[in-house]
Amino acid sequence: MRRVWTVGRTLIVGVLLVAACAGSGVRSEVSPVTSDGRGPLTLATGRDLTGYLSDVLADWNRTHPAERVDLVELPEAADEVHAQMQDSLREGSRRFDVLNIDVAWTAEFAGNGWIAPVDRSRLPVGRLLPSVLDTATYEGRLYAVPYVTNAGLLFYRKDILDREHLSPPRTWRELADQASALSDKYGMQGYAGQFLPYEGLTVNVTEAIQSAGGSLTDHDGRVTVTSPEAREALDFLTSGLREGWIPQEALTYKEENSRLAFEEGKLLFLRNWPYVHALASAPGSAVAGKFAAVPLPGLEGPGTGVLGGSNLAVNARSAHPRSAADLMTYLLSEDVQRRVLTEGGLPPVWAPLYEDPALIRRYPYLPALAESVRTARVRLKSVDYEQVSLAVAAVTHGALAQRTTPAAALDRLDRELRDILASRHP
C-alpha cells in the first residue's frame, strides 16, 4: 500500500491559497522551513526540449534574488520523470518545491497527499481554456495550476497532398488510402504515431478508441475495453502495421523518434504533439515549409484526442510554499504564457492567445489545435493511473506486433484493468 502523507496545517499564501504540510522528521535537502514560507525554490520538470524555461526563470531570478529558482531537468521520457518524482515524494523529500507534472499524474499525486491544494478563486479562470481546469482537479478539488495544454495533431506533407490535389484525411479510411498509395508512389513511409510500449502508446490507443466512439471506462468507472468500438480501433492500428502503411519501425517510436522521422522526410503522416511544428520548421529541417497540421482523423470524421499538457503543483512538504505559489502565478501570467508558445513551441492555457491574429499567422496550426483541445478528453482520473497506463501499453503492443489478436488483447486488457481498479475500489 502506498504511504499517504497527511497535510498538517494550512498556509495562506500570496496570490494562491496552498495547503502545505509542515511535517516533522522529514529528510531536508534544502533550507529549513521558514516562518513566512518564503525562500529559494527548486522546480522539477521533464527535459526542456527547446530551452525556453531557463530564460523564463532567469527573468524571475533577476527580480526575486531571495527566492531564486533552480531548474532541475529530469529525463525526456515521461515514465522516467514520473518515477523520479514519485520516489522523491513518496519518501517525503523536500528536494522539489514545484513540480511540472503531466496532467495524467494529478490524481495520483493528490490522492497520495504529495501535492497541496490550490484556491480556485485566485486563478484567472475566465482567461483559461475551459478544459484545462479539469486536468488539475481531483475529487472536486483543485490541486494544481494549469500551465501547458496539449492535444495530438496529424502532421502531413502538404506539398505532396497539394501535388496530388488531395485534402488532408478526416477519416481513418482516407488516412489508410492516402498513406498506402502515396507512400508507394513517393518512396516514403505512410503513417506513424508513438507505438513503443509506454505512456505514448497508451495515449495513441486511447485516442483511437475514443475516435471510434469508445472509452477505457464509462462514467461509473466500469471497464469498457471489450466494446465493438474499442475492437474497431485496435483493428485499425493492427491492420496498418500488417498492411505496411504503418512501418514496423513505428513499434519502437517515442515522440522524438517519430518527430525526427517526419522531419527527415521519411513520413507522409505523423501523429504527435504541437511542439513538432517549431522544430520541423527550423533551418535544416527537410520538411520546413512543406507540412501542415490538422485535427486527428477518426472512424467517420474528426477524431477525439486525449488532453495532454502539464500542471504546476506544490510539494506538500515544500519549505517555501508562499514563494512557490508566487512562482506559479508568474508562470501562469499572460506574458509567460505567450512565451510558452513563442519560445517553447508549446500550447498555452490562455484562451485569448488562440485568437490572436499575429500568432495565428506565425503558428497556422492554432485554430486546429484549439478545436482539438476543445474536443479532447481528460485521461482516466485514478490514483492507479500509472498501472492502468502500463497495462494498456503492454497488452496492446502485443497486438500491434502481431503476437496476439486484437480481440484476445482486449479480453486480457479487460481482466487486467478490472484487477487494477478493483484493488482500490472493490
Number of C-alpha atoms within 10 A of each C-alpha: 4 6 12 14 19 15 18 14 11 14 16 16 21 15 18 23 20 25 24 30 23 18 16 8 7 12 11 15 10 18 13 13 18 11 8 13 19 19 22 19 25 21 21 22 25 20 15 15 13 14 11 16 18 14 12 17 19 15 10 17 16 11 10 15 11 13 20 19 23 17 17 15 13 17 15 15 16 17 15 13 20 19 12 14 20 16 11 15 23 17 13 22 21 24 22 24 27 28 22 22 24 21 27 25 24 27 23 19 25 24 18 16 23 29 31 24 27 24 18 17 10 12 17 13 13 9 13 19 19 14 18 27 20 16 29 28 22 20 11 8 14 19 30 30 28 30 30 23 24 25 27 28 25 23 27 24 20 20 14 15 17 11 8 10 9 11 11 22 24 19 17 23 16 18 19 20 14 22 25 21 12 18 21 13 9 12 10 17 24 27 29 29 26 26 28 20 22 21 24 22 24 25 23 21 25 27 27 30 28 23 27 24 19 22 22 23 15 12 7 6 14 13 19 19 26 20 16 14 20 26 20 19 24 24 17 20 22 22 16 21 20 14 11 16 24 25 17 17 15 19 19 13 22 20 19 15 15 25 25 17 18 27 23 15 16 19 25 25 26 25 25 25 20 23 18 23 22 17 18 21 16 13 9 11 16 15 21 18 13 15 20 18 25 23 28 29 25 25 22 14 17 18 26 27 30 25 25 24 23 26 25 30 30 29 28 30 31 30 29 28 33 24 27 32 27 17 24 22 20 17 22 24 14 17 11 19 22 20 18 22 21 17 17 19 20 24 27 27 28 24 14 12 20 21 12 11 11 11 16 14 10 10 16 16 20 21 15 18 24 19 13 24 27 17 18 22 21 17 19 19 19 21 20 17 19 16 14 22 22 16 22 27 23 18 21 28 23 17 20 26 15 14 11 14 17 26 19 16 23 22 15 17 24 19 12 18 22 18 14 16 19 11 10 11 9 8
